[in-house]
């Protein structure tokens, strides 16, 4: 638990919401509904807002998000 307390916390604020809204609108314009990916889009919005790279083991969830600097760690998760 002490390790978690030492990690920075990112707050969802108005700027995060604007980025989220823009991303969701872009998905809708292309005919893709963002509803099932809401949490992924919030995470990506914060990474974009703060200029962070996003480390994931599941690139499929993030690869089509514009402006996101994605790092794939160890490939996709094994099935099951």
N, C-alpha and C positions, 0 to 999 in steps of 0.2 A: 504494500500500500504506500509506503514512503516513496518508492520510485515514481508512482503516479503523481504524487503531490509535487514532485520536482519538474514535471512536464508542463509546458505552456498550455494554457487553455484558450481556445479560440471562441469568441462570442459571436453568435449569429446576430447581426445588426442590420440596419437599413440597407447598407451597401451590399451585404450578403444577399438580402432579399431582392435587390435590383438585379444582381447577377443571376440569381436563381430564376427570376421571372423572365429574363432575357433568354436563358438557356431553354426553359420550358416552352417559350414562344417559338424559338427556332425549331424545336422538335415538332411542335404542332404544325408549323408551316410546311414541313417535309412529310406530313402525314403520319408521323410517329407520335403516339400518345405517351407523354412522360409519366402518367399516373403510377404505373407499376415501378418506376425507378426514382421515386421522390427522394428517398434517403441518399441514393447515389448522387443525385443532382445537388442536394444540400452539401454533401462532402466535397464534391467538385467545386461548388461555388466558393466555399471557404478557401480551398487550395488556390484557386484562381485569384481571389481577392487579396490574399496575403503573399502571393508569389511563391507558394510552396510547390514542390514536386510531390505527386501522389504515388505512394508505393502500394502496389496491390498484387495479389496472387490471382486475381480474376480480371484480366484486362478486358474481357468481353463486356463488362458492365460500364467501362469508362472510355473505351477507345474512340467512340464517336462524339465525345464532348469537346467542342471547339475551345481552344485556349488553354486546355489542361495539359500540363507537363507530366506525363505518365511514365512511371518506372515499373516494369514487370519483374516481380521477385519469384524465382523458382517455377515459373510457368503456371498453368491453370491448376486448380485444385483437383486431386484425384477423385474419381466418382465415388459416391456412397458416403 
